[in-house]
């Protein structure tokens, strides 16, 4: 068996008196594609920095195979000291690669990075892509990627997936993007209570494995509790019956109680509650033939949609395609260049922005949740003490008066969700809500959104999250085209492929018809009885099939159909395809017979 690229042995790390890593052991092999999972605050990013050699542990040993190169992508890239993004990317080359700057140009092109841009003026997405290029440029033996999909659009994420699938080295990934992890990893590292457990299987099986471990731990604790009760009963009854104490058994009881006290229980689940609001009108938003352009570039044109109460609408597209602009138009914040927007009655919108503009570093957690108005929170008809509410969102009540500046990115996002979900609403607007959330919080967020009685507008690049939440998807392709599809991201991909195939088949059929019509067939003497009957009946049959297809397409275009009946939606799609094929065959036969009839006349 080949030696590992990297090993950590008995690693200890403390922040203050709290252990972050406790006698941790792990190894990374040359072909490992590992996802590192765990709750926010478990120490995933810290462990990745220990692996990268950026943090020295309090104890233990870090071993790296001699000559092995390691590249690390941080959550917050720092390009200071570089004049351009290209210079920043080239900085990722090792000393023996300094003259291979062409690699930077290849990655700049692949990732659509503006190489001559001053890093100080780069957006979060631009800087993130440049940092990714810097990490990949040296082609290291071990890649360490901390949330590589944050602030990236789906097109870039899918490019990165393809790149990493062809990667020959090892990698350790931290990501909340389930689809990304499912497509790339072959094993999982679970960081929990300072320890790492390894599952040599794909990420899609992680939760089953995790739940099994929790069940085994719960059973062990139950057995331990039972043993403590038995020993306690003996200590009372036995000692009262006999003056001579069995000191060995007393020591055992003391040790059991100590073990029980020192057993660190698994962190609880997030419990997210959400304030409701009065019902909105049945019609929430109706857009008719809206268009918008900036700087001579058309973002979208002639788009119409009707959003009704209870719809969950995803807005998808590459960065710069106009998602935020469309959202602002739908919300009435800016006007379209043409077309009309009508909003329904009694709307109570709530927007959760990825920029976390509501969070100020000098505010305390209590101030964020209560607005500085005491220790009680009103969530709909329910009143909760702030300490109870903090526990529901996995915050230790002792941090209530600590400043926001002390929180990690994931904790800030969780706090923002906690603060906003306490407000009443019936229209929820979510702009990239999944950034920096751990998967357990994501799961609970999805459950809350599923139970939400109002309407949801969601902008997201998280394909799995879109599939789990939305009932229809408005897709901006980035070239000015915009289309609404039923279902989530996966449904959009399927429908887009079906449409492309239908167009291709129609074009091929059209070419074949031209060839057949000009192919110089031998002149027939007369139409057969069967041919004449077909020629007489085919026009009506073609018309009937065309009407059927139009009716079915109108039914399929209803975004609510997929939510109400996914199986019926799929069957209807298949029926449309079959009917189109039948129509094409009848049109072809009709043209052939018309050609034959014309040739007999001449």
Buried (B, 14 or more C-beta within 10 A) or exposed (E): EEEBBBBBEEBBBBEEEEBBBBEBEBBBBBEBBBBBBBBBBBBBBBBBBBBBEEBEBEEBEBEBBEEBBBBBBBBEBEBEEBEBBBBBBBBBBEEEBEEBBEBBBEBBEBBBBBBEBEBEEBEBBBBBBBBBBBBBBBBBBBBBBBBBBBBBBBBBBBBBBEBBEEBEBBBBBBBBBBBBBBBBBEBBBBBBBBBBEBBEBBBBEBBEEBEEBEEEEEEEBEEBEEBBEEBEEBBEEBBEEEEEEEEEBBEEBEEBBEEEEEEEEBBEEBEBBBBBBEBBEEBBBBBBEBBBBEEEEBBBBEBEBBBBBBBBBBBBBBBBBBBBBBBBBBBEEEEBEEBEBEBBEEBBBBBBBBEBEBBEEEBBBBBBBBEEEEEEBBBEEEEBEBBEBBBBBBBEEEBBEBBBEEBEBBBBBBBBBBBBBBBBBBBBBBBBBBBBBBBBBBBBBBEBBEEBEBBBBBBBBBBBBBBBBBBBBBBBBBEBBBBBBBBBBBBBBBBBEBEEEBEEBEEEBEEEBEEEEEEEEEEEEEBEEEBEEBBEEBEEBBEEBBEBBEEBEEEBEBBEBBBEEBEEBBEBBEBBBEBBEBBBEBBBBBBBBBBBBEEEEE
